[in-house]
Amino acid sequence: MEISLRAITKENYEAVCELEIPDEQQQNLSENVYSLVEAHYHSDTHRPRAIYQGEQLAGFMMWGIFPQESGASEALIFRFMVAYEYQRRGIGRLALIKTIDEIRSLNKVDTVVICYSPSNTVAKDLYTSVGFIERGMSDNDDDMLAYLDVSGK
């Protein structure tokens, strides 16, 4: 299965905004249109990507690099969705691995952080399957934070 991460462009942004997930997943994710607006106004840190299976748009994700007080940098994956009709096919796992590889290739980041609703057990299972380790709730207690060491140390 060929999975790729592609830039959001004037040719695909509307399709990215129209991607749908089941109603029961809605509370776990911001709308893609909101994420694209956010990325526009934070273009120095936010990196939105369209997830494709072959030539078919299958999902959306966004990550960013954020310097820490210690001087190190962390990458935060803060949007990640696979459209309803592409779920349960392994696309999310492959896209997540490609995202981690993209982040790792920059050689700027030691840790990748991902956040998700604690009630979202599907997300938790996916993230732990690629090595993320839960470290507790966010400052506002809305999201679980899980970490993955990519430093190679």
NORZI-V571040 format. One record per residue. RES is the residue in three letters. PHI is phi in whole degrees, 0 to 359 (999 if undefined). PSI is psi in degrees with one decimal (* if undefined). OMEGA is omega in whole degrees, -180 to 180 (NA if undefined). Layout:
((RES	PHI	PSI	OMEGA) (RES	PHI	PSI	OMEGA))
//
This chain:
((MET	999	125.8	-180) (GLU	267	115.0	177) (ILE	243	134.8	177) (SER	224	154.7	174) (LEU	252	128.0	-177) (ARG	232	155.4	177) (ALA	297	153.8	172) (ILE	274	127.4	-175) (THR	231	175.1	176) (LYS	294	-19.4	179) (GLU	279	-25.1	-175) (ASN	239	-5.6	-173) (TYR	297	-36.9	-180) (GLU	294	-40.9	178) (ALA	295	-38.1	177) (VAL	298	-41.9	180) (CYS	295	-27.0	-177) (GLU	270	-3.3	178) (LEU	300	140.5	-177) (GLU	238	150.9	173) (ILE	234	162.0	180) (PRO	299	152.6	-179) (ASP	307	-40.7	-177) (GLU	292	-12.4	178) (GLN	262	-9.1	-174) (GLN	303	-39.4	-176) (GLN	289	-11.4	-178) (ASN	267	-1.7	-169) (LEU	211	139.0	173) (SER	285	155.9	177) (GLU	296	142.7	180) (ASN	298	-35.1	179) (VAL	299	-40.5	177) (TYR	298	-42.4	-180) (SER	297	-38.9	180) (LEU	292	-37.5	175) (VAL	296	-45.6	178) (GLU	302	-44.6	180) (ALA	297	-37.4	179) (HIS	299	-44.0	-177) (TYR	275	-6.9	176) (HIS	232	42.5	-174) (SER	296	-16.7	178) (ASP	286	-21.6	-178) (THR	237	-31.8	-172) (HIS	272	135.0	-180) (ARG	234	93.1	178) (PRO	281	145.1	180) (ARG	221	140.2	171) (ALA	270	138.1	178) (ILE	260	124.2	180) (TYR	242	141.1	166) (GLN	254	109.9	-171) (GLY	60	-121.4	178) (GLU	256	8.8	-179) (GLN	261	126.0	175) (LEU	295	124.8	-175) (ALA	237	-14.8	-177) (GLY	183	-173.3	-176) (PHE	213	144.3	172) (MET	210	159.6	178) (MET	214	138.2	178) (TRP	220	167.4	178) (GLY	207	161.8	177) (ILE	252	131.6	-177) (PHE	228	120.9	177) (PRO	296	145.1	178) (GLN	253	162.2	179) (GLU	302	-29.3	-178) (SER	288	-10.7	-177) (GLY	101	-18.1	177) (ALA	282	170.8	175) (SER	237	144.9	175) (GLU	243	146.1	170) (ALA	260	135.2	179) (LEU	242	121.5	172) (ILE	268	111.7	-174) (PHE	240	1.2	169) (ARG	219	134.6	179) (PHE	198	116.0	180) (MET	213	147.1	172) (VAL	241	130.8	-178) (ALA	301	149.7	-175) (TYR	313	-50.4	-174) (GLU	289	-8.7	179) (TYR	252	-1.5	-179) (GLN	289	155.3	177) (ARG	66	31.6	177) (ARG	238	0.7	-178) (GLY	89	0.6	-179) (ILE	294	-43.6	-180) (GLY	300	-43.8	180) (ARG	297	-46.4	179) (LEU	295	-39.7	178) (ALA	294	-38.9	178) (LEU	296	-43.5	178) (ILE	297	-41.9	177) (LYS	297	-39.5	178) (THR	297	-46.4	179) (ILE	299	-42.0	178) (ASP	297	-40.8	178) (GLU	298	-45.1	179) (ILE	296	-47.1	-179) (ARG	300	-36.7	-177) (SER	295	-18.6	180) (LEU	285	-18.6	-179) (ASN	54	31.8	179) (LYS	245	-10.2	-166) (VAL	234	136.7	175) (ASP	263	-28.1	-172) (THR	223	139.0	171) (VAL	250	132.0	-180) (VAL	245	139.0	175) (ILE	231	144.7	-179) (CYS	237	148.3	-179) (TYR	199	160.3	178) (SER	294	132.5	179) (PRO	301	-24.1	179) (SER	279	-7.6	-178) (ASN	271	82.1	-176) (THR	291	-26.7	177) (VAL	296	-45.9	178) (ALA	297	-45.9	180) (LYS	303	-46.7	-179) (ASP	298	-41.3	178) (LEU	297	-50.3	-175) (TYR	294	-41.2	178) (THR	291	-28.2	-180) (SER	293	-22.0	177) (VAL	257	6.4	171) (GLY	112	-1.9	178) (PHE	293	142.7	179) (ILE	239	125.5	179) (GLU	295	137.9	179) (ARG	235	4.6	178) (GLY	122	-178.4	-174) (MET	275	156.5	176) (SER	294	169.3	-178) (ASP	303	-33.9	-180) (ASN	266	9.2	177) (ASP	59	24.6	178) (ASP	268	-36.0	-172) (ASP	234	145.7	170) (MET	282	140.1	177) (LEU	249	129.5	177) (ALA	233	144.3	-172) (TYR	239	147.4	176) (LEU	226	123.7	178) (ASP	281	123.6	178) (VAL	241	13.0	-175) (SER	287	-22.7	-177) (GLY	78	9.4	-180) (LYS	274	*	NA))
//
